Amino acid sequence: MDIRKIIAMVLRKWPVIVITAFIGAVAMYVFSSVYVTPIYSAKATMIVNKSQYQASEQNQMSYNDILMTQKLVKSYTIIMTSDTNLDLVKKELDTEMSIGAIRRSVKVSSVGETEVLQISVEHADPVLAQNIANALVKVSPATIIRVIKAGSAEVIDYALVPQSPVKPVVWQYGALGALIGLMLALAMIFLRDYFDNTFKTEDDIREVLDLPVITSLPEIMKDGNTVLTGETPFDFKEAFKVLRTKIQFSGIDGQMKKIAITSSGPFEGKTTVSINTALTLAETGKSVLLVDCDLRKPKVSKTLDIGQEPGLSNVLTQDSELELAIRNLEDFDTLDIIPCGVIPPNPAELLGSEQMGKFLDEIDSEYDYIIFDTPPIGLVADTAELSKFLDGVIWVVSYGRTIKESAIFAKETLDSVSANIIGCVFNRVKADGYGTRGYYRRYGYGGRYGYKYGYRRYGYGYGGRYSYRYGYGYGEEDPERAAKRGIFGYFGNGKADDDKKGDD
């Protein structure tokens, strides 16, 4: 994992990191305030002398005397915390505390480089802490003289009853909780990324599928289809122009005409890519036909608000004439659409039948490009059956949704029928994603150049927030709702429905 990916991942999840750290800080603060027993510290001080008589015989101590007393400090510390001395403390206090418990509460240390000893006693009972400290400084001088046979230790200050606890330090607990929350958040983010088997970068597609990435589509909506309009964000429109150029140059020899657009699974955006590819090709004046070949769960007719019947299945079963199945969209004279028609019981067999071949022969000379919206190749064999009639396949891979294992299986399926995979369209790339698309969307052409010319994120009419209610499946739309939006919500004047969902 390179440093750019790590930084991008952390920046993308910074709200989670901040919230988790805050929760950890609050939790530890409350825990320390409510559940941790307050500890009080009583302090007393003593001074170490070389001789108990020398100070009375001389008015001042020599430098050598000071050095000697400093050397005695460690010895005094050991003597004061010895079992013998602490047993005297226990008797002085007349307490049931064990010598070990007294030792754990006592800390004897020198103050800097001086001969001053500081006795600190920490205990939950402030009065008992004071009593232990004062008892220790009371019995220790006699023990020191008896053991060392020279020198003395005199009390400077006796301990007072402490008024406020020294532990817990709530801000330290809060900081510790924030640190723990931060580490947990980062651990969860990195573990999730480690076990995430979806595509996150264009390099993932190249490495896993060994396919070129034709173009990347930025995420401009979380749900629903997004059909191109004059109000569509600049970078989203430009991505389809890149796709159009790739198709045109791939077909210089005249062989790249019939193109299927598929995906390895549902809800990855193949219908959106199919419609927008057809629209973009039609903008050049080329005659384009969009055929809804998803005979299981069709979406083109619902997305464009056109009737589903008669359609492809009716033509293939000779239940309808081809002319009746073709729809022409207003303002797009060069774009025709054939919906799926009646849902047949045998979609794969129908798409791979001789009737399908005859149908393609019949329409081949009428159009410059024929775009097929096909079912997910990772779920059904329909696209594999259809691919033998086609010139190429464009594969839609969705950021954070397409699973690598299912994509590998789908590619093996296409390879087994010798399908010509032109390349991949990387869909729904986040603006703060790991790839280059995020950079250009935020800082480059799409982020500034496009919006300079008035392109807004969401607009009116057929492209604003266009989708349908029932997701990847069946369901009829409310007639009153359709009437309010107009016969062709595709070219309507009002804001498109943003509560209808299901981008396939």
Secondary structure, DSSP 8 states (H G I E B T S, - for coil): --HHHHHHHHHHTHHHHHHHHHHHHHHHHHHHHHTS--BEEEEEEEEEES-TTHHHHSSS--HHHHHHHHHHHHHHHHHHTSHHHHHHHHHHHT----HHHHHHHEEEEE-TTSSEEEEEEEESSHHHHHHHHHHHHHHHHHHHHHHHSS-EEEEEE-----SS--B--HHHHHHHHHHHHHHHHHHHHHHHHHH--B--SHHHHHHHH---EEEEEE---SSS-----TTS-HHHHHHHHHHHHHHHHHTTTS---EEEEEESSSSSSHHHHHHHHHHHHHTTT--EEEEE---SS--HHHHHT----S-HHHHHTTSS-HHHH-EE-TT-TTEEEE---S--S-HHHHHTSHHHHHHHHHHHTT-SEEEEE---TTT-SHHHHHGGG-SEEEEEEETTTSBHHHHHHHHHHHHHTT--EEEEEEEEE-TTSSSHHHHHHHHSIIIIIHHHTT--SS-SGGGSS---TT-SS-----HHHHHHH-S-GGG-SS---SS-----
